[in-house]
């Protein structure tokens, strides 16, 4: 089957190798009519896969925009973009009852009508507000409102209780206080809508392909699978009436389910299966089989004719409500799942990358598997208050670590952190969970150019564990180059990066390089060029370490970590001027008591970049050492001469594992001997039982052009006072 599928995919240009055949199997998705049927598992997908606009987004719902009261009154309420409209029966038609309307609505989302008549509940971006009649007008009743139900697109209400969908949960409030006894104690799967039965403490929750039934024990809502409604194809809304009557909008049909003593069964007589173009919301009238259905901008009233035993459309009780079809919002979450793909061989690594559009408050979480079903969360992108993040997880979403902005997940980025390891198998599948905290916006999976690659996924195997090539003796520098051999079971595969971790012998972390993009099988341990930040090895207070290394192949699949390899260092580093008693013209003198002002002699510095001192001026130089150096020799040559070295003093005892040395020096003060522009060199030699080390500007490899440059003379700072007497 996998061979046939791959041939089909190749033929319609949705399967392509993005690199050499030996490296990985790679698939591409452009979200088109041509590739979607073979790539997307529609039976597991709840998100909207829009091949016209080449994007995947959350579905938009308005499941609760009309309602009847539990008392069976013929009146009903309709949610419009700006107000709640109350319609009353005058004997011949439904007329707008302006006294009972609720004006001033801004972006309303959902509506419910609890007892007593004519109370209503409206959900919007600030919460679910309960309105009651004062005798002259409808006003909010804050004691019965629920601010915690902000931005919910489906609510139900019974008496003083309100329940709403918050993500994958039902949150309930009684008298404005959270009431967990009315909340199902189970995990819901991308719920679309809910309804409370008006005559008993039960509820139904609508999911992608079923409606789940919950009943109260007094302390919690427990599921009764016997009353579940299954086999749904494209559900949009649900309504609950008395005696367990339940209606569901499924596609363009409104299906009625009646209780037969053991379960809820489809009732064709009470279902509306034709005459609807785009139904979005439905409400049952308690005490009867009547119902209202929102179809476009029309609220259609269906009256049950007792004589014929049929539902008939009643135009006298129906109303046109401008803008009702634009109400509602995006579902809080939805999922898109791929079909299973066979790379042809067993693989242990999978990676997915994708382009996204992320308004504030939205996210997309990616999971994948190589056994066809056991999904593991790997990464997500999200927008938090205008800033996007790409985050990875190694514990299936319990914790997340940021690796940069959302563009790190783009297909044009070779982001190695997006690979995930699995047991060897050959059934590759991915899942993306779209979510929003604001029903007015949706995340999207979409290429920058419609019809181009939007999602790319790969599967392959890792390179071999690297073998480090370390010397038997200590390195004579604090920035040694570590070498290894890159090997991969795939012929011709190459290295694209590495990560190195250095620890002390007791396991304390010293340095983590992070992932470094490099094709070279070598790594130079860095040090610090900041005057007040020590190098990592010196900061560890030791000279013996272990190093572990991981490599990445051409597409970024990581190898196993190398075995810890032990090494030691004896070296001098970070020469820096802490004192210039007589700085040259234009040179700011450092404060020897403020390390942040010290002047670092960086590797490769030219003569023009060196600190400037006047000839004859004292220079205080600090040098750090790693390794048990027992003595330090310092020579500072210039123009065939050597500067006077006044002091060489270690802060720690000679032979300490690390040390910091102060050296004081000066040149001749005469400009005839030390003219302007003279570069003073440096030749430092440390003696150690582990091997000597040298830091020099005069012998290869030359560290820098020198240590200081002269300009002017300290004689310029002197003056002569003539004294005499008659």
VOGU-3710 file (C-alpha; in Angstrom, 3 decimals, decimal comma):
1> xxxxxxxxxx> 0,000/0,000/0,000  2,843/2,420/0,859  4,428/1,909/-2,583  1,139/2,630/-4,363  0,526/5,681/-2,213  3,997/7,078/-2,860  3,528/6,591/-6,596  0,240/8,463/-6,473  1,745/11,266/-4,414  4,628/11,635/-6,820
11> xxxxxxxxxx> 2,274/11,748/-9,789  0,241/14,626/-8,378  3,270/16,497/-7,074  2,583/16,220/-3,388  5,416/13,861/-2,552  8,933/15,130/-3,076  12,377/14,436/-1,750  13,810/17,682/-0,415  17,315/16,246/-0,385  19,306/13,171/-1,386
21> xxxxxxxxxx> 17,354/9,931/-1,213  19,764/8,480/1,334  19,168/11,249/3,890  15,443/11,265/4,658  12,015/10,704/3,265  10,357/14,074/2,785  6,751/15,020/2,076  5,244/18,407/1,190  1,722/19,799/1,558  0,389/22,833/-0,335
31> xxxxxxxxxx> -3,252/22,680/0,902  -4,755/22,315/-2,567  -7,588/20,308/-4,101  -4,969/18,024/-5,640  -2,989/17,050/-2,544  -5,482/17,312/0,339  -7,390/14,035/-0,229  -4,204/11,972/-0,046  -2,612/13,895/2,811  -5,359/14,786/5,300
41> xxxxxxxxxx> -7,304/12,259/7,373  -10,719/13,911/7,194  -12,208/11,459/9,694  -9,876/12,763/12,410  -9,822/16,428/11,365  -12,026/19,079/12,988  -10,256/22,155/11,611  -11,311/23,797/8,352  -9,070/22,694/5,475  -9,760/25,445/2,938
51> xxxxxxxxxx> -8,259/24,437/-0,416  -9,696/27,540/-2,109  -7,661/29,899/0,090  -4,912/27,312/0,704  -5,142/27,515/4,480  -6,114/25,532/7,561  -8,004/27,431/10,274  -10,439/27,034/13,145  -14,089/26,455/12,285  -16,510/29,286/12,976
61> xxxxxxxxxx> -19,660/28,538/14,986  -22,724/30,337/16,321  -24,542/27,472/18,045  -26,570/29,557/20,523  -28,197/32,607/18,920  -31,881/31,745/19,568  -33,716/30,401/22,613  -37,107/29,543/24,130  -37,952/29,719/27,834  -38,469/26,530/29,884
71> xxxxxxxxxx> -42,122/27,437/30,600  -43,123/26,659/27,007  -44,062/30,259/26,168  -44,442/30,926/22,407  -42,104/33,909/22,818  -38,503/33,513/21,789  -35,340/35,615/21,823  -32,836/36,215/19,050  -29,291/37,520/19,314  -28,503/40,265/16,820
81> xxxxxxxxxx> -25,182/42,099/16,381  -26,340/45,002/18,595  -29,121/43,738/20,867  -31,217/40,846/22,130  -34,568/40,908/20,324  -37,614/39,540/22,152  -40,402/38,332/19,879  -43,954/37,844/21,232  -46,962/36,197/19,594  -49,845/38,647/19,072
91> xxxxxxxxxx> -52,249/36,066/17,762  -51,346/36,441/14,115  -47,571/36,975/13,962  -44,407/37,377/15,991  -43,830/41,034/16,874  -40,813/42,689/18,412  -41,329/43,392/22,113  -39,135/46,431/22,630  -39,793/46,623/26,379  -38,074/43,256/26,830
101> xxxxxxxxxx> -35,182/43,803/24,421  -31,594/44,083/25,688  -29,807/46,807/23,719  -26,154/47,854/23,747  -24,570/44,538/22,797  -21,013/44,667/21,418  -19,722/41,569/19,631  -22,135/39,177/21,367  -21,354/35,484/21,005  -24,073/33,319/22,532
111> xxxxxxxxxx> -27,543/33,456/24,089  -29,591/31,447/26,603  -33,054/31,895/28,177  -33,318/30,483/31,719  -36,295/30,644/34,060  -37,935/32,840/35,082  -39,358/34,395/31,919  -38,192/36,827/30,459  -34,604/36,531/31,827  -31,794/36,066/29,291
121> xxxxxxxxxx> -28,063/35,388/29,431  -25,654/36,849/26,856  -22,002/35,830/26,467  -19,449/38,222/25,002  -15,779/39,061/25,345  -16,176/40,127/28,992  -18,247/37,258/30,382  -21,768/35,839/30,532  -24,236/38,504/31,686  -27,606/37,620/33,201
131> xxxxxxxxxx> -30,406/40,139/32,471  -33,669/40,356/34,453  -36,857/42,424/34,038  -37,413/45,222/36,542  -40,991/45,848/35,509  -39,992/48,552/33,061  -36,827/47,292/31,379  -34,204/44,552/31,188  -31,112/45,206/33,319  -28,030/43,178/34,140
141> xxxxxxxxxx> -28,156/41,123/37,322  -24,476/41,008/38,404  -25,179/38,459/41,149  -26,159/35,896/38,521  -23,531/36,817/35,896  -20,266/34,933/35,272  -17,194/36,943/34,274  -15,263/33,663/33,958  -17,222/32,783/30,818  -15,620/35,435/28,646
151> xxxxxxxxxx> -15,202/34,691/24,934  -17,250/31,475/24,963  -19,258/30,672/21,842  -21,638/28,181/23,449  -23,589/28,534/26,696  -26,539/26,961/28,435  -28,547/28,261/31,381  -30,961/26,773/33,876  -32,450/28,940/36,635  -29,473/30,647/38,323
161> xxxxxxxxxx> -26,816/28,393/36,753  -24,800/29,078/33,596  -22,462/26,653/31,806  -20,118/27,439/28,932  -17,378/25,837/26,861  -13,907/27,027/27,852  -11,380/25,261/25,662  -11,867/21,518/26,159  -13,814/21,970/29,384  -17,251/22,905/30,600
171> xxxxxxxxxx> -17,107/25,658/33,225  -20,261/26,208/35,279  -21,397/28,965/37,638  -24,311/29,116/40,066  -25,297/32,502/41,464  -22,124/33,880/39,890  -19,812/31,433/41,697  -17,899/28,572/40,070  -19,861/25,332/40,521  -17,789/22,245/39,704
181> xxxxxxxxxx> -20,706/19,958/40,555  -22,204/20,955/37,204  -19,024/20,237/35,246  -18,300/16,902/33,517  -15,314/15,226/35,150  -13,958/13,865/31,858  -11,693/15,090/29,100  -13,629/16,515/26,160  -12,352/16,401/22,585  -12,706/19,702/20,731
191> xxxxxxxxxx> -16,288/20,389/21,911  -18,475/22,516/19,630  -21,574/23,204/21,700  -23,501/22,317/24,825  -27,100/22,341/26,002  -28,793/22,015/29,401  -32,036/20,080/29,576  -34,690/22,410/31,056  -36,544/19,849/33,195  -33,678/17,910/34,816
201> xxxxxxxxxx> -30,079/18,347/35,925  -28,508/16,872/32,805  -26,528/18,223/29,865  -25,279/17,208/26,454  -21,953/18,243/24,884  -21,460/18,197/21,120  -18,138/17,009/19,685  -16,943/16,358/16,139  -18,797/13,099/15,600  -20,954/12,603/18,677
211> xxxxxxxxxx> -23,026/14,168/21,440  -22,088/13,010/24,943  -24,681/12,862/27,733  -23,954/13,793/31,361  -26,152/13,491/34,433  -25,761/14,790/37,966  -24,953/12,695/41,013  -25,395/15,725/43,238  -21,666/16,352/43,498  -20,528/15,925/39,893
221> xxxxxxxxxx> -21,679/15,321/36,334  -21,012/11,766/35,189  -21,228/10,436/31,667  -23,970/8,056/30,570  -22,713/6,454/27,344  -26,085/4,806/26,746  -27,561/8,220/25,939  -24,760/9,305/23,597  -25,626/10,236/20,009  -23,017/8,942/17,572
231> xxxxxxxxxx> -22,398/8,802/13,834  -22,471/12,560/13,215  -20,688/13,908/10,129  -20,586/17,706/10,303  -22,266/18,870/13,520  -22,675/22,592/14,173  -25,119/23,083/17,063  -27,229/21,257/19,640  -30,375/22,046/21,611  -32,055/20,211/24,497
241> xxxxxxxxxx> -35,791/20,128/25,240  -37,902/18,495/27,900  -38,213/14,720/28,181  -34,682/14,351/26,775  -35,690/15,566/23,311  -32,473/16,588/21,537  -31,844/18,220/18,166  -28,537/18,535/16,345  -27,619/20,533/13,257  -25,541/18,120/11,163
251> xxxxxxxxxx> -24,511/19,669/7,862  -27,645/21,229/6,375  -30,024/18,993/8,304  -31,613/19,393/11,731  -31,849/15,901/13,212  -34,185/15,101/16,114  -33,454/12,403/18,700  -36,107/11,046/21,073  -35,731/8,923/24,198  -37,124/5,396/23,682
261> xxxxxxxxxx> -36,590/4,136/27,208  -33,006/3,015/26,718  -31,330/5,537/24,452  -31,720/8,561/22,205  -32,886/7,427/18,762  -33,114/9,339/15,509  -36,678/10,549/14,865  -37,194/11,177/11,165  -40,698/12,638/11,666  -39,372/15,473/13,818
271> xxxxxxxxxx> -36,240/16,115/11,734  -35,861/18,865/9,133  -33,861/17,367/6,291  -34,630/19,750/3,425  -35,280/23,417/2,785  -32,235/24,647/4,726  -29,189/26,255/3,099  -26,887/27,174/5,997  -28,370/26,379/9,413  -26,254/27,543/12,357
281> xxxxxxxxxx> -28,412/27,482/15,502  -31,535/25,697/16,746  -33,818/25,853/19,793  -36,583/23,497/20,951  -39,773/24,871/22,492  -40,482/22,971/25,735  -43,914/21,418/26,013  -44,180/20,956/22,266  -42,302/19,712/19,248  -41,944/23,223/17,802
291> xxxxxxxxxx> -38,518/24,615/17,052  -36,744/27,604/15,541  -33,779/27,258/13,211  -31,395/30,039/12,211  -30,783/29,658/8,469  -28,732/32,531/7,063  -30,391/35,707/8,370  -33,792/34,085/8,823  -35,138/32,613/12,036  -37,359/29,850/10,685
301> xxxxxxxxxx> -40,188/28,626/12,883  -41,262/25,010/12,426  -44,664/24,220/13,940  -45,758/20,683/14,751  -49,107/19,964/13,177  -50,966/17,659/15,537  -53,453/16,668/12,841  -50,874/15,539/10,287  -48,115/14,625/12,734  -45,605/16,662/10,740
311> xxxxxxxxxx> -43,356/19,671/11,196  -44,252/22,525/8,871  -42,542/25,834/8,222  -44,632/28,696/9,681  -43,824/32,019/7,979  -46,026/33,953/10,429  -43,814/32,947/13,341  -40,551/33,313/11,396  -38,453/36,495/11,291  -35,639/38,038/9,279
321> xxxxxxxxxx> -32,876/39,299/11,600  -30,202/41,212/9,750  -26,653/40,223/10,671  -27,461/37,097/12,687  -25,532/34,974/10,187  -22,378/36,954/11,051  -22,535/36,232/14,776  -20,562/33,714/16,767  -16,870/33,144/16,676  -14,066/30,757/15,977
331> xxxxxxxxxx> -14,073/27,538/17,944  -11,560/27,604/20,806  -9,647/24,687/19,313  -9,647/22,218/16,448  -7,326/19,594/15,017  -5,955/18,600/11,633  -4,458/15,116/11,280  -2,479/13,693/8,391  -2,783/10,307/6,820  -0,082/7,750/7,590
341> xxxxxxxxxx> 2,997/7,840/5,350  5,536/5,070/4,804  9,179/6,157/4,340  10,066/2,736/2,961  12,341/1,784/5,863  12,072/1,869/9,617  12,957/5,310/10,974  13,641/6,677/14,438  13,383/10,434/13,830  10,547/12,627/12,539
351> xxxxxxxxxx> 10,338/16,383/11,979  7,535/18,688/10,822  7,879/22,339/9,815  5,122/24,721/8,750  4,219/28,317/7,999  1,695/30,001/10,289  -0,380/33,146/10,650  -0,693/33,871/14,365  -2,885/36,719/15,663  -2,447/37,580/19,344
361> xxxxxxxxxx> -3,870/34,913/21,639  -3,555/32,042/19,153  -1,345/28,970/18,974  -0,670/25,827/16,953  0,743/22,743/18,707  2,373/20,014/16,615  2,556/16,341/17,528  3,863/13,436/15,518  4,401/9,719/15,573  6,101/7,037/13,522
371> xxxxxxxxxx> 3,830/4,151/14,533  0,682/5,636/13,029  -1,067/6,560/16,279  1,029/7,218/19,402  1,302/10,980/19,114  3,935/12,903/21,031  3,816/16,698/21,406  7,039/18,137/20,002  6,684/21,891/19,420  4,285/24,776/19,249
381> xxxxxxxxxx> 4,103/28,334/17,997  2,057/31,005/19,729  1,444/34,739/19,850  1,449/36,251/23,321  0,404/39,918/23,296  1,977/40,544/19,889  5,201/38,580/20,412  5,530/35,188/18,740  7,375/32,199/20,155  8,493/28,819/18,907
391> xxxxxxxxxx> 8,744/26,406/21,823  9,792/22,770/22,111  8,943/20,116/24,679  10,632/16,881/25,671  7,908/15,744/28,095  4,838/15,723/25,850  3,826/19,293/26,630  4,259/19,418/30,408  7,016/22,014/30,026  8,040/24,206/27,097
401> xxxxxxxxxx> 11,321/25,900/26,181  11,530/28,798/23,756  13,975/28,486/20,850  13,102/31,803/19,187  10,239/33,407/17,321  7,578/31,551/15,341  9,582/31,715/12,114  11,971/29,110/13,588  9,356/26,547/12,511  9,192/27,723/8,888
411> xxxxxxxxxx> 10,032/25,159/6,195  12,861/27,397/4,993  14,594/27,087/8,384  16,669/23,992/9,195  15,704/24,076/12,874  17,209/21,001/14,449  15,244/21,252/17,698  12,063/20,218/15,853  13,251/16,627/15,363  11,770/14,033/17,719
421> xxxxxxxxxx> 13,039/10,542/18,459  10,853/7,426/18,431  11,212/3,667/18,506  11,976/2,326/15,042  8,852/2,104/12,866  7,665/3,185/9,414  4,177/4,742/9,862  4,730/8,497/9,960  1,797/10,757/10,893  1,381/14,286/12,287
431> xxxxxxxxxx> -1,268/16,293/14,091  -1,673/20,058/14,517  -3,908/21,489/17,245  -5,076/25,025/16,503  -6,313/27,158/19,413  -7,458/30,684/20,198  -8,368/32,567/23,367  -10,263/35,151/21,321  -13,185/33,863/19,226  -12,772/36,793/16,840
441> xxxxxxxxxx> -9,419/35,550/15,495  -7,992/32,235/14,323  -4,496/30,873/13,777  -3,820/29,595/10,297  -1,487/27,117/8,685  -0,741/28,763/5,356  2,178/29,425/3,052  3,219/33,072/2,465  2,367/32,517/-1,193  -0,957/30,639/-1,555
451> xxxxxxxxxx> -0,485/27,258/-3,163  3,193/26,991/-2,267  4,567/24,581/0,367  2,792/25,152/3,693  3,860/22,028/5,599  6,896/19,810/5,150  7,695/16,683/7,137  10,618/14,300/7,131  11,628/10,959/8,581  15,053/9,373/8,815
461> xxxxxxxxxx> 17,793/7,902/10,977  20,617/9,551/12,923  24,373/9,713/12,331  26,665/7,492/14,382  27,788/8,472/17,846  30,799/10,814/17,395  34,263/9,741/18,471  36,338/12,521/20,045  40,039/12,878/19,305  41,612/14,259/22,497
471> xxxxxxxxxx> 45,318/14,408/23,446  46,803/12,428/26,317  48,355/15,578/27,814  46,758/18,838/28,873  45,938/21,467/26,292  48,252/24,493/26,601  45,479/26,994/25,911  42,126/27,779/27,493  40,527/27,830/24,033  41,547/24,445/22,619
481> xxxxxxxxxx> 40,086/23,052/19,415  38,202/19,781/19,980  38,125/17,399/17,009  35,950/14,401/16,213  35,039/12,071/13,379  31,620/12,402/11,720  30,156/9,150/10,493  26,673/8,333/9,208  25,119/5,021/8,121  23,666/6,808/5,079
491> xxxxxxxxxx> 26,401/6,902/2,402  27,412/10,433/1,543  25,513/12,098/4,381  27,263/15,093/5,931  27,358/17,092/9,117  25,262/20,248/9,442  25,873/21,079/13,085  26,901/20,008/16,555  26,357/20,656/20,243  29,084/20,425/22,876
501> xxxxxxxxxx> 28,628/20,231/26,661  31,549/20,665/29,076  31,320/19,596/32,717  33,548/19,381/35,742  34,545/15,914/36,877  31,784/16,017/39,490  29,175/16,612/36,754  28,703/20,353/37,292  27,851/22,070/34,011  30,577/24,418/32,804
511> xxxxxxxxxx> 29,528/25,280/29,259  26,827/24,346/26,758  27,411/25,512/23,199  23,805/25,030/22,178  23,260/23,855/18,624  25,965/25,277/16,345  25,409/25,194/12,588  28,718/23,994/11,157  29,973/21,443/8,652  33,419/21,326/10,284
521> xxxxxxxxxx> 34,149/18,435/12,700  35,807/20,722/15,221  34,880/23,088/18,013  36,965/25,749/19,695  36,103/26,248/23,347  35,416/29,966/23,745  36,381/32,392/26,443  35,005/35,764/27,426  35,915/39,093/25,836  33,930/41,046/28,422
531> xxxxxxxxxx> 36,162/42,735/31,019  33,965/41,783/33,987  32,934/38,284/32,850  35,432/35,451/33,297  35,932/32,657/30,792  33,842/29,523/31,416  36,770/27,256/32,310  38,315/29,780/34,710  34,884/30,443/36,249  34,555/26,715/36,961
541> xxxxxxxxxx> 37,545/26,949/39,309  39,139/23,829/37,833  41,312/22,656/34,968  40,075/19,071/34,528  36,852/18,538/32,612  34,779/16,175/30,508  33,217/16,974/27,158  30,234/15,328/25,459  29,310/15,996/21,862  26,305/15,474/19,614
551> xxxxxxxxxx> 26,355/15,912/15,828  23,572/16,554/13,316  23,370/15,198/9,797  22,554/17,151/6,652  18,880/17,598/7,537  19,449/18,076/11,260  18,816/14,609/12,719  20,846/14,406/15,953  23,276/11,638/16,787  23,537/9,912/20,114
561> xxxxxxxxxx> 25,699/11,864/22,556  29,356/10,817/22,592  30,811/9,085/25,608  32,151/11,663/28,098  35,803/12,323/27,245  38,187/13,685/29,853  40,636/16,515/29,148  42,660/19,091/31,058  43,839/22,623/30,362  46,877/24,689/31,352
571> xxxxxxxxxx> 46,594/28,124/29,809  46,634/31,892/30,134  43,789/34,068/28,956  42,044/37,426/28,880  44,944/39,890/29,339  43,416/43,237/30,255  44,648/46,580/31,416  43,231/47,481/34,811  45,338/50,607/35,362  46,907/53,353/33,219
581> xxxxxxxxxx> 48,588/55,820/35,526  49,359/58,069/32,546  46,905/57,370/29,718  47,848/58,658/26,270  45,942/61,411/24,500  42,351/60,356/23,823  42,581/57,273/26,027  40,145/56,957/28,943  41,860/55,500/31,977  40,224/52,381/33,450
591> xxxxxxxxxx> 39,211/52,260/37,090  41,179/49,414/38,619  38,434/48,916/41,204  35,731/48,623/38,512  36,317/45,560/36,313  33,702/46,721/33,813  36,071/49,559/32,788  39,128/47,364/32,269  40,552/47,275/28,730  40,600/43,745/27,309
601> xxxxxxxxxx> 43,368/42,862/24,884  41,349/40,766/22,472  42,810/38,086/20,289  43,773/39,516/16,886  43,854/43,150/18,023  45,824/45,465/15,739  48,233/48,143/16,950  45,630/50,869/16,385  43,195/49,048/18,691  45,543/48,706/21,666
611> xxxxxxxxxx> 45,190/50,799/24,849  47,401/53,895/24,789  49,792/54,885/27,559  52,430/57,570/27,826  56,017/56,381/27,634  57,205/55,734/31,180  53,654/55,447/32,524  52,833/52,525/34,787  50,529/49,880/33,286  48,643/47,393/35,495
621> xxxxxxxxxx> 47,869/44,189/33,572  45,621/41,330/34,734  45,886/37,820/33,284  43,802/34,764/34,241  45,310/31,280/34,354  43,699/27,854/34,271  45,767/24,921/35,528  48,274/24,541/38,382  50,782/27,193/37,289  53,581/27,415/39,848
631> xxxxxxxxxx> 55,379/30,418/38,374  54,763/33,083/35,747  57,463/34,789/33,686  56,597/38,024/31,895  58,601/39,875/29,234  57,368/43,022/27,409  59,720/43,811/24,521  59,735/46,991/22,439  62,294/48,384/19,949  64,985/45,923/21,068
641> xxxxxxxxxx> 64,407/46,761/24,723  62,290/45,287/27,493  59,853/47,151/29,705  60,555/47,227/33,391  58,434/44,618/35,188  57,810/45,907/38,681  55,503/43,197/39,989  54,149/39,728/39,150  51,666/38,711/41,802  49,052/35,947/41,900
651> xxxxxxxxxx> 45,830/36,379/43,847  45,870/32,689/44,803  48,659/30,450/45,995  51,063/29,374/43,270  49,959/26,031/41,829  46,261/26,702/42,421  43,872/25,205/39,892  43,010/28,719/38,704  44,658/32,043/39,409  44,579/35,704/38,525
661> xxxxxxxxxx> 47,887/37,496/38,064  48,688/41,200/38,381  51,681/42,459/36,403  52,935/46,053/36,633  55,268/47,436/33,942  56,507/50,586/32,262  58,769/51,624/29,422  61,495/54,237/29,288  59,988/57,708/29,528  62,243/59,345/26,946
671> xxxxxxxxxx> 60,635/59,905/23,551  64,057/59,432/22,025  64,082/55,863/23,374  60,326/55,178/23,220  58,855/57,412/20,502  55,153/57,890/19,804  53,485/54,832/18,313  55,762/52,309/19,986  53,994/48,975/20,387  54,909/47,075/23,531
681> xxxxxxxxxx> 54,788/43,327/23,031  53,951/40,629/25,558  55,483/37,222/26,179  54,020/35,329/29,143  55,168/31,851/30,141  53,525/29,768/32,832  55,309/26,804/34,377  53,220/23,834/35,546  53,790/20,175/36,417  50,990/19,437/33,900
691> xxxxxxxxxx> 52,931/21,189/31,116  53,994/24,771/30,398  51,883/27,345/28,594  52,620/30,516/26,680  50,625/33,599/25,688  52,668/35,742/23,335  52,394/38,570/20,846  55,915/38,034/19,548  55,976/34,332/18,655  53,582/32,300/16,560
701> xxxxxxxxxx> 50,734/31,992/16,944  50,762/35,699/17,787  47,905/36,539/20,163  47,692/40,246/19,163  49,875/43,080/17,873  50,954/43,895/21,413  49,660/44,830/24,831  49,836/48,650/24,782  50,929/51,450/22,480  52,700/54,637/23,613
711> xxxxxxxxxx> 51,799/58,224/22,835  53,536/61,067/24,577  55,697/60,827/27,690  55,233/61,093/31,418  57,833/63,873/31,209  55,019/66,009/29,871  53,332/65,659/33,258  56,408/66,867/35,155  57,484/70,444/35,759  60,620/72,025/37,300
721> xxxxxx> 60,562/74,518/40,185  63,675/76,721/40,310  64,703/77,860/43,765  67,566/80,163/44,749  68,691/83,044/46,981  70,580/86,188/46,703
//
